[in-house]
Every structure is written in C-alpha cells, then in structure tokens.
C-alpha cells in the first residue's frame, strides 16, 4: 500500500511518447531482421548452416510479430478507453 500511495499515473503525453518510441523500435527491429536475412547466406556453403540461420530468423521474426500484436491489442484498449471517457 505504501508503494501504491506514491504511484503517479502516466500522462497522455507520456503514453503517446511510449507509443511513438515503440513503433520506431518495432520498425527498426523488422528492418534489422530483413538485413540479417539478406546477409545470412552470403558466403555460406553448408546447407545445414543455411537452414539453421533461416530457422533462427523465422523464429525471431515470429516473436516480433507476436510482440507487435500484443502491443496493438493493448493500444486498442487504450484508445477504446479514451473514446469511452469522451462519451461520458
């Protein structure tokens, strides 16, 4: 309860900044995965190494997609709450 009494709510401006930073970060991660995918097979002779790198990049890309989906769902909840608050 002591911790909760010192808890300060975030402002809408802070939430907007987090949203903006998150979108930039997710875009940066997607670009990095794309670059890794294009460079992953350069100079590699072994089919096993190529397959392994492809699987790892697929896993990372899937994880990023799941994180983005979770973020989108949370953002949708926030937007819905703002809309509901304005209706009242």
N, C-alpha and C positions, 0 to 999 in steps of 0.2 A: 504493500500500500504506500510505503514511503517513496518508492520509485515512481509509482503512478501519480503521486501528487506533484512530482517535479516534471512530469511529462508535458511537453509542449507540442501542440498539434502543428503539422506542417501547413504552410500557406499554399494557396493555389499556385502562386508563382513558383514556389519550390517544387511542387508536383509537376508543373509544366516543364521546368528545367530538367527534372529527372526523366520525364518522358522524352524530351529532346535528346538528352545525352544517351538514353537507352537506344533510341532509334539510330543514332550515329554509330554507337558501339556495335549494334547488330549488323548494320550495313558494312562496317569495317571488317567484322568477322566473316561475313559472307564473301567479301572481296578477297580476304586473305585465304579462305578455303579455295576459292576459284584459282588464285595464283598458285597455291600449293598443288592443286590438281593438274594444272598445266605443266608444272615443273617436276612433278613426282616421277615421271617416267623417263626423263632425259638421262641418257647415258646408262640406263639400267638394262642389263642383258637378261637377267633371270626372270622367268615368267612368275615364279613364286614371289619374288620381291614386288613385282608389279601388282600382283593380285593382293598381296598384303597391304600395300600402300593404298590401293583402291578401296579395300575394305575399311581401313582406318579412316580415310577421308569420308567415306559414306557414313560411317558411324558418327563422326564429328558433325557432318552436315545435318544428319537426322537429329542429333542432340540440339543443335542450334535452332532447327525448325520447331522442336518441341518447346524450347525456351521462348521463342518468338510467339508461339501460340498461347502459352501461359501468360505472357506479358499482354498480348492483345485481349485476352479474356479479362484480365484484371483492369485494363484500361477501359474496356467496355462497361464494366461495373461502375467505375468512377464516373464515366460520362453519364450513365443512367442515373446515378445518384444526384449529379448536378442538375440534370433535366427535371428529375422528380422534385428537387428542392425549389427550383424556379417555378414549378407548377403550384406549389403551396404558397 
